[in-house]
């Protein structure tokens, strides 16, 4: 199936109707009156457009990533181009053709990489690399541990996100991280079992923060049961700027309140909806993928 994503106009029909009426020709107006009426309409349209221009743009998101996300990875130019090309190729293979620029998150599950790369994809333009951070995906060889599946996974309201309660499991671990961390839910997915006789099973694919003391220092190595663990700082950035919240923001725009969205969020221009998971099948670990904190 061919999927598309599109944007919407910044001006509402009521505002445009007001402008048309205000500027209609009327007899008896002098030059000063015409100027004042034009100025008031122009000011209205500018004010309505300001929220659009006030939204963080790709350069702002890149700067925020550099300033806020820790740990971060420094990809060389050839690797940036490689993962950008992988993102575009996997979207095409999935029958997805973007009609507007938007953010996507690319995760390389390869055991010698374990990294997430954020991109701004532009139809007809080259992928813009925003930044990268280490992750932990499924570690096989343990009971109830899956190999994180590859593919393109849309972030939709069909599988609503939720937030971590900050409770510890039986091992004293904050599995979803500190209270309030966003848990991105991509629904039930088929994945290879990493224990017993293997085969294909079903797992819940989620992306979330993790225990800041015991597990976040291990980002950059395969550790999870199949989900994607990310740094709390990356979680906050994606959450606050709504980088994967296209469907959520569209629905919120109808006037419906979604509790999972931060009340003080600042959605970036061009929110996306796709998580792309790949495996580059590397036999050796590239130097750039070694976070200083990974163990």
N, C-alpha and C positions, 0 to 999 in steps of 0.2 A: 504493500500500500504506500502511496506517495503522501508524505506528511509535509506540511508547510507551517511556517510561523510568520505572523505578520504583526505590524504595529497599528496604532490608531492615531487619529488627529489630536492635536493639543487643544483645539478649541471646540467647545460644545455648541450644539445647534442654537441654543437660546442666545449665546453671545454673538454668534454670527448674524442671527436675525435682528438683534438689537443694532448691530453695526449697520446693516442694510437700511433699517428704518431711520437711524440717526443721520445717515448720509444722503437720504433721498432729497432731491431738489425741492426747495420750498420758495415761494415768491416772497419778496420783500426783505431778504437777508442781505445785510451789508457785508463787507469784507471782514470786519472784526468778528461778527457773529459766525460767519463761516469758519474762520480760523479757530475760534473757541470750540465749536462743535467738532471739528476735525481733531483737535488736540485731545478732547475728552475721549473720543472713540479710539484714537491711537493709543492713549494711555491705558484704556481697558484691555485692548488686545495685547499690549506689551505685558501687562500684569498677568494676564492669563497664560502667556507663554513662559513667564519666568520659572515656574516649577520645572518645566522641561529643561531649560538651560541650567537650572540649579542642580540638576541631578549629576552625580559623579560620572565623569567620562572615563574612557579607558586609561588615559594618562593619570587621572586621579586614583583609579583603582590600582594601577601599577605602583604608584608612589605609596599608597596605603599598604600594599602587600610588602614592599621593601621595608617599611617602617615598623610594621606590626607583626608579621608572621615569623615565628621562631619555633622550631628550627626551620631554616630555609636551605634550598639547594641552589648552586650556581651552575646552570646548564651552559655548556659552550654553544656557540651559534649553530653548529651543525646538528646538535641534538634538539635544539629549539625548533629548527626547521623540520627535523624528522618527525617529532611528535605532532607538530601542526599538520603535517601531511597525513599522518596516521588518522588524526581526528577527522579530517575531510573525507578520507577514503572510507572509513568505517561508517560515517553518516550516509555516504552514497550507497554503500553496500546494503545498508538497512532501509534504503528507499526514502531517505530523509533529505530534502532539498531546502536549505534555508533561504528565505526571501527577505530577511532582515538580519542585521548584525546582532550577535548575541554571544554570551559567555558559555563556554563548555569546560568541564573538568575532565581531564584525561588521567587515568590511573594505569600505571604499568605494574601488573601483579608479579612479574618475573622476580624470582627469589633473589636475583642479583641486582635488582633495581629498587622495587618497593617505593615508588614515588608517585606524587600527584602533580600534574602540570595544568595551570589555569591559562586558558586562551580566550581571546576575543576573535570570533570568526566573522568575516565580512564577505557576503556574496560578491564574487568578482574581484576580491582583493586577497592579499596574502594573510595568513593567520598571524595575529599579534600575540606574542608571548607576554604573559603578565608576571608569572612567577611559579616557583615549584617548592614543594615541601615533602618530607618523607612520610610514608604511611606504613601501616601493617595490614596485610591481607591474610587469607586463610593459610594456616600451617597444617599440612597433611601429616599423617602418621599418628594422629591422636584420635581417640574415639569422639564421635560427633563433631569432627572438624572437616569442613568442606574446602575444596579448592575454589577460590573466588571465581565466579564465572566471567567470561569475557563477553563483550557485546555493547550495544547502545541501549541505555536505560533512561526513559523519560521520567522526570520528576513531576508527578501529577497529584491531583487531589483524590485520585482513586485509592491511594494508600497514604492517608494523612500522616504528616509528621507529628512528633510530640517532643517533649522536653524532659531531660534527665531529672529524676527526683533527688539525686544525690545520695541514694541509699547504697550500702555495701552488700555484696553477695556473701555467701557462706565462707568465702576465703578472705573477706575483708577488703575486697576490691571494688572501686567505683567503676563498674563496667562501662557506663555511659559518660563518665567524667563527672565534674562538679554539677551541682544543682543548677538547672536552667540551660545547660548545653543543649543545642538543637540536635535531634536525631532525625536524619533524612531517611525516609522509608521508600524503597523502590519495589516493594512487594515480594511475593513468593516467586522464586526463580529456580530453574533446574541447574544443578551443579554436581560435579563429581565428588563422591564420597572419598574422604581421605583416610579411611580406616577399613578394616576387614577386607572383604572381597572387592571393595570399590563399587563401581557402577554409578548410576545416576540417581540422585535423590532430590529432594526439594528443601530449600533453605530460604530464610527471610533475608533479603539483601538490604542492608542498612549501611549508612555512613555516619559516623559519630566520633565524638571525642572519647577519651579513655582516662584511666586513672592517672592523674598527673605525677604521682610519685613512683609507682611501680611499673606502669606500662608505657607511658608517654616516652620515657627515656629509651625504650626499645623500638620506637618508630624507625623505619628503615630496614626492619627485618620482619619476616613472615611470623605472625604470632596469633592471629585471630581464628575464630571458628568459621570464618568465611566472609564476615563483614569487613568493611574498610574503616580502620581506625585512623583518625587524622589528629593533628595538633589542635589544642584548644584555641590557639590564636587563629588558625586557619578556619576553624569552625565559626568563630565569632565574626571574622571578616566576611565570609560567604553569607552568613546570617544577617548581619547588620546592613550589608549592601544589596541583599536580595539577589545574588548573582545567579542562582538557580531557581528563582521564584517566579518565573513568567506566569505559570498557571495560577499561583497563589495571589500575585498582585493583580492579575486580570479579574479574578473573582472578588478580591477585596475592593476593586474599583467599582463594583456594582453597589457598594454600600453595605455589604455583608462583613461583619467583623469576624476575623479569623484569630482565635486566641493565640495560636502558635507564632504569629508574626509579632515582632517586637514593636511596642508602641512608639519607640524613639528611633526606629530604623530610618535609613536614608537610601532608598532603592536607587541603584545605579541605572543609568540609561542602558537599555538593551539587555534586560534580564534574560537569562537562558533557561533551559530545562533539561539538558542532557548530560548524563554521566557516561563516559566512554571508558570501558575497561579493555585493555590490550595486554598482550604478553610478547615482548620482543625476543624471547627465547635466547637470551644471552647466556653464554657459558662462563663468563667472567664478569666481575663487578666493575663497572666504570668508576673512575676516581670521583667524579662529580656526585655520585649517588651515596657517598659515605658521609652521613651527618655526624657531626662531632659527638652528639649525645647518644647515638645508636650503640647498643650493646649486643 
